[in-house]
Amino acid sequence: QVPLVESGGGLVQPGGSLRLSCAASGSIFSINFMGWFRQAPGKERELVAAITSGGSTDYADSVKGRFTISRDNAKNTVYLQMNSLKPEDTAVYYCNVRAGIILTVYWGQGTQVTVSS
């Protein structure tokens, strides 16, 4: 069973919107941290947004005011609503989940987001 399943990437014009989803399988229990990272060609992977089980959120400065992270604990799913997209947002986006007492780390398979006219 694949631990994390991502969806929602694609091609969008500058100024457009996309919504990413990441569903954690039922084999993952006691999820604490859920987040999204991204990696552009030639660059290091960076944290985009994160949310804890209590609902506290954190965002990279470059996406504040444009992106919103949310989670549905009943569905073990995290979302990333991306608005006012810019070409520099182009990257592969990865879901990241940390669960259990020792905070086991899980990664999604990655979904491509391309912002281009």
Backbone as a ProteinNet text record, in pm:
[ID]
protein_1_A
[PRIMARY]
QVPLVESGGGLVQPGGSLRLSCAASGSIFSINFMGWFRQAPGKERELVAAITSGGSTDYADSVKGRFTISRDNAKNTVYLQMNSLKPEDTAVYYCNVRAGIILTVYWGQGTQVTVSS
[TERTIARY]
84.5	0	88.9	64.5	144.1	109.7	210	181.7	111.5	159.5	103.5	69.4	-47.1	-89	-121.9	-47.2	-64.8	-146.9	-213	-285.1	-300	-332.1	-366.3	-265.6	-150.6	-53.6	-97.3	-19.2	-50.3	11.6	-37.1	9.7	-93.9	-48	-138.8	-70	-148.5	-93	-59.5	33	61.5	-66	-78.8	-199.1	-308.9	-290.6	-390.7	-379.5	-462.9	-470.1	-465	-414.1	-416	-435.9	-492.1	-507.8	-445.7	-348.1	-283.9	-347.5	-355.2	-405.9	-306.7	-301	-215.5	-289.3	-319.8	-392.4	-296.8	-294.9	-212.1	-292.6	-226.6	-296.7	-336.7	-427.1	-473	-368.3	-254.8	-148.3	-63.2	-87.4	-12.5	-99.6	-48	-124.2	-56.6	-135.5	-85.1	-3	-65.7	1.9	13.4	131.7	153.2	172.6	287.9	322.7	277.5	218.7	188.2	235.2	306.4	359.8	383.4	417.1	450.4	589	670.8	801.1	799.6	894.5	906.9	1054.1	1078.4	1214.9	1211.2	1275.1	1287.9	1418.3	1428.6	1552.4	1674.9	1776.2	1900.4	1897.1	1785.7	1773.3	1748.1	1772.2	1746.8	1597.2	1557.4	1418.8	1395.6	1282	1251.5	1110.7	1094.1	962	875.3	755.8	660.3	559.3	500.3	399.5	387	347.8	333.1	217.6	161.8	52.9	63.5	45.3	52.8	-85.8	-89.4	-217.1	-308.5	-249.7	-329.6	-374.3	-328.5	-371.8	-276	-163.7	-65.4	-1.9	16.2	68.5	196.3	272.5	394.6	412.2	461.7	475.8	612.7	662.4	780.1	741.4	835.3	806.1	757.2	809.7	778.2	634.2	563.8	426.5	323.1	367.5	272.6	173.8	47.2	-57.2	-110.3	-43.6	-87.5	-127.3	-58	-83.8	-150.9	-236.8	-301.2	-295.8	-243.2	-239.1	-352.4	-412.8	-519.4	-515	-585	-586	-722.1	-754.8	-875.9	-828.3	-831	-775.8	-857.5	-985.5	-1069.6	-1032.6	-982.6	-944.9	-794.2	-718.5	-571.7	-520.9	-576.3	-545.2	-501.4	-400.8	-354.7	-370.2	-404.5	-429	-336.3	-307.5	-234.6	-306.9	-375.2	-441.2	-341.2	-314.2	-213.8	-282.8	-279	-338.3	-230.6	-266.9	-173.5	-38.2	-43.4	79.3	172.1	301.5	405.9	496.1	563.9	655.7	759	799.4	898.3	841.1	711.8	651	664.5	713.1	729.7	828.3	784.2	866.3	790.3	859.7	792.5	758.2	633.2	584.4	570.2	624.2	623.9	547.5	463.1	394.4	487.3	481.8	565.9	480.7	487.5	409.7	502.1	481.5	558.4	459.9	481.1	379.9	443	363.5	407.6	497.4	530.3	611.1	748.2	805.8	940.9	936.9	819.8	802	863.9	817.3	857.9	820.1	912	893.3	847.4	745.3	695.6	697	730.1	729.6	632.9	566.1	486.5	575.2	512.5	588.9	623.7	561.8	588.2	487.9	448.6	358.9	412.2	414.4	472.3	372.4	420.1	343.9	424.9	363	429.9	345.4	407.2	338.2	402.4	326.4	380.7	269.4	298.6	201.7	226
-117.4	0	123.6	212.7	334.9	424.1	467.2	546.6	680	751.5	882.5	889.3	939.2	953.7	1099.6	1157.9	1299.7	1315	1427.8	1460.6	1611.4	1657.4	1798.5	1883.1	1830.7	1911.4	1933	2013.5	2037	2164.6	2205.3	2327.1	2436.9	2553.3	2665.6	2794.4	2890.9	3019.2	3104.8	3197	3288.7	3358	3366.2	3423.3	3322.2	3201.7	3096.9	3027.7	2925.2	2852.2	2701.8	2633.1	2487.2	2444.3	2325.4	2268.3	2129.5	2112.3	1983	1909	1776.5	1692	1580.3	1537.3	1425.4	1343.4	1219.8	1131.7	1027.7	1018.4	919	790.9	678.6	550.5	520.6	427	390	321.8	288.1	223.4	323	451.5	555	608.3	596.1	637.6	753.6	822.3	932	1032.3	1084.3	1183.5	1314.7	1368.6	1498.4	1603.2	1604.5	1705.7	1662.4	1755.5	1733.3	1857.7	1837.6	1953.7	1929.8	2038.1	2034.6	2095.9	2025.1	2074.4	2086.5	2158.6	2164.2	2167.2	2119.8	2119.6	2158.5	2269.9	2316.5	2263.2	2255	2204.1	2283.3	2210.8	2274.3	2338.1	2321.7	2381.4	2274.9	2312.1	2219.4	2214.7	2103.2	2091.3	2189.3	2258.2	2356.8	2336.8	2375.5	2369.2	2482.2	2446.5	2545.1	2581.4	2480.3	2504	2380.2	2401.4	2291	2317.9	2209.7	2221.7	2107.9	2140.9	2039.7	1981	1879.9	1817.6	1916.1	2015.7	2115.8	2230.4	2230.6	2333	2449.4	2446.7	2554	2541.8	2656	2655.5	2738.1	2707.3	2781.7	2784.6	2896.6	2912.9	2970.9	2934.9	3001.8	3146.2	3236	3377.1	3399.1	3321.4	3340.9	3306.6	3234.9	3194.4	3252.3	3324.4	3381.9	3473.1	3456.7	3537.4	3480.7	3380.9	3319.9	3173.4	3102.6	2960.7	2940	2839.2	2803.1	2652.5	2610.6	2467.5	2435.6	2319.3	2274.9	2123	2067.8	1922.4	1876.1	1755.1	1688.3	1566.6	1576.7	1468.3	1339.9	1351.4	1232.5	1153.6	1225.7	1160.6	1143	1186.3	1180.6	1246	1360.4	1427.5	1571.1	1612.8	1750.7	1813.7	1941.9	2014.4	2136.5	2177.4	2301.8	2379.5	2486.3	2573.2	2678.9	2683	2775.4	2875.1	3000.6	3107.6	3203.1	3284.1	3384.6	3322	3211.2	3137	3216.3	3197.8	3266.7	3163.3	3202.2	3106.8	3048.6	3126.9	3076.5	2973.1	2949.4	2842	2706.6	2708.5	2584.2	2492	2369.6	2273.3	2142.2	2041.4	1919.3	1938.4	1917	1935.2	1798.9	1789.8	1665	1680.9	1585.2	1578.6	1513	1560.5	1505.9	1489.6	1371.3	1341.1	1281.3	1322.2	1266.5	1213.1	1088.7	1023.4	936.6	911.7	823.3	892.2	815	868.6	912.9	840.3	874.8	959.1	1004.3	1090.8	1029.6	911.3	847.7	938.2	951.2	1041.4	964.5	1016	959.2	1069.8	1029.1	1122.4	1074.4	1169.1	1137.3	1121	1078.6	1050.3	1176.9	1288.5	1414.5	1440.3	1565.1	1604.2	1733.2	1735.9	1849.4	1964.8	2082.1	2205.8	2295	2333.3	2419	2543.9	2658.9	2786.4	2855.4	2863.8	2917.5	2966	3069.9	3118.9	3053.3
0	0	0	-96.4	-106.2	12	87.4	207.7	179.6	76.4	46.6	-101.6	-133.6	-272.2	-298.6	-391.4	-423.3	-551.7	-563.8	-686.8	-696.5	-817.6	-835.6	-909.1	-944.5	-1017.5	-1161.3	-1232.8	-1372.9	-1424.3	-1542.1	-1607.1	-1588.1	-1546.9	-1524.3	-1567.9	-1610.5	-1650.9	-1528.9	-1542.8	-1430.6	-1383.4	-1251.9	-1192.4	-1165.2	-1214.5	-1196	-1061.5	-1044.4	-917.9	-941.3	-842.3	-838.2	-693.8	-676.7	-543.9	-542.9	-456.1	-439.3	-322.2	-336.8	-229.1	-201.8	-77.9	-39.7	65.3	30.1	119.8	177	308.6	375.8	392.3	371.2	381.1	525.9	541.3	674.5	759.6	700.2	776	854.1	831.2	902.3	1015.8	1137.5	1255	1326.7	1403.1	1488.2	1408.1	1303.3	1220.1	1295.9	1298.9	1362.2	1253.8	1192.9	1094.1	955.3	880	738.5	665.2	556.5	487.4	340.4	274.2	131.7	111.9	37.1	-4.6	-156.7	-210.8	-355.9	-395	-515.6	-567.8	-714.6	-743.8	-881.6	-939.8	-1070.9	-1132.7	-1087.3	-1043.2	-1001.1	-863.7	-793.3	-660.9	-555.7	-431.1	-321.4	-289.6	-231	-187.2	-71.9	-75.9	26.8	81	206.7	269.5	214.3	172.7	122	230.4	292.6	395.2	481.9	606.9	700.3	794.2	846.7	942.1	1042.5	1169.6	1274.1	1301.3	1384.6	1419	1491.3	1556.8	1626.2	1538.3	1413.9	1319.1	1302.4	1371.8	1353.6	1215.6	1150.3	1014	1003.6	901	872.2	721	670	525.5	491.4	376.2	323.1	290.4	308	282	138.7	46.9	-94.5	-130.4	-42.4	-74.7	20.8	121.9	218.6	148.2	183.6	123.3	-7.1	-62.1	-188.5	-171.3	-84.8	-63.7	72.2	80.5	205.8	223.5	337.6	369.6	465.6	447.1	536.9	544.7	642.5	656.1	705.8	666.4	712.9	790.8	923.1	1005	990.9	967.4	952.8	827.4	726.5	601.1	587.4	688.3	680.4	552.6	520.5	395.1	421.2	345.7	353.1	214.4	215.2	91.1	83.9	-38.1	-59.4	-168.9	-128.9	-224.8	-268.3	-396.7	-450.7	-542.8	-503.9	-583.6	-632.2	-728.9	-783.4	-816.3	-885.3	-914.6	-1005.6	-981.3	-1055.8	-1125.2	-1229.9	-1295.4	-1199	-1100.1	-1004	-908.2	-912.9	-834.1	-904.6	-1027.4	-1102	-1031.4	-1004.1	-931.2	-919.9	-870.9	-827.8	-680.5	-648.4	-511.8	-444.3	-324.3	-249.2	-117.8	-92.9	35.2	137.1	260.8	367.9	492.4	550.7	670.5	775.5	900	1012.3	1114.8	1154.7	1236.8	1344.3	1447.8	1553.8	1654.9	1758.3	1869.2	1821	1726.6	1679.9	1552.7	1516.2	1399.1	1273.2	1239.8	1115.2	999.1	903.2	790	666.5	602.5	477.8	370.7	247.5	134.9	27.3	-36.2	-152.8	-275	-386	-507.2	-584.7	-548.7	-616.8	-728	-741.5	-849.7	-912	-1045.1	-1116.5	-1123.2	-1087.6	-1105.8	-1198.5	-1310.2	-1407.4	-1429.2	-1407	-1425.7	-1545.4	-1653.2	-1777.3	-1867.1	-1943.3	-2040.4	-2175.9
[MASK]
+++++++++++++++++++++++++++++++++++++++++++++++++++++++++++++++++++++++++++++++++++++++++++++++++++++++++++++++++++++

